[in-house]
Amino acid sequence: MDYWTLYKDVWNFHKKYSKVRTDDAYWEAVVSESNQIAKKYGNHKFAVALLSAVIAELERIYKEMMKNADTGV
């Protein structure tokens, strides 16, 4: 396992999708690209865990955006 390349790939993935959007095309791209990265590393548990953590953070931001949109903040 090349951890440093994995970290770089996950960092680039996180950076690319850090400006969370609400449209379906954004989320489809997130899922598709995360699957590609996981596959690149043979679905290694560590790679999947890193990607899952990033996706969880993107989802947290999305939910916060929706909450703020509902309250008008």
Secondary structure, 3 states (H helix, E strand, C coil): CCHHHHHHHHHHHHHHCCCCCCCHHHHHHHHHHHHHHHHHCCCCHHHHHHHHHHHHHHHHHHHHHHHHHHHCC
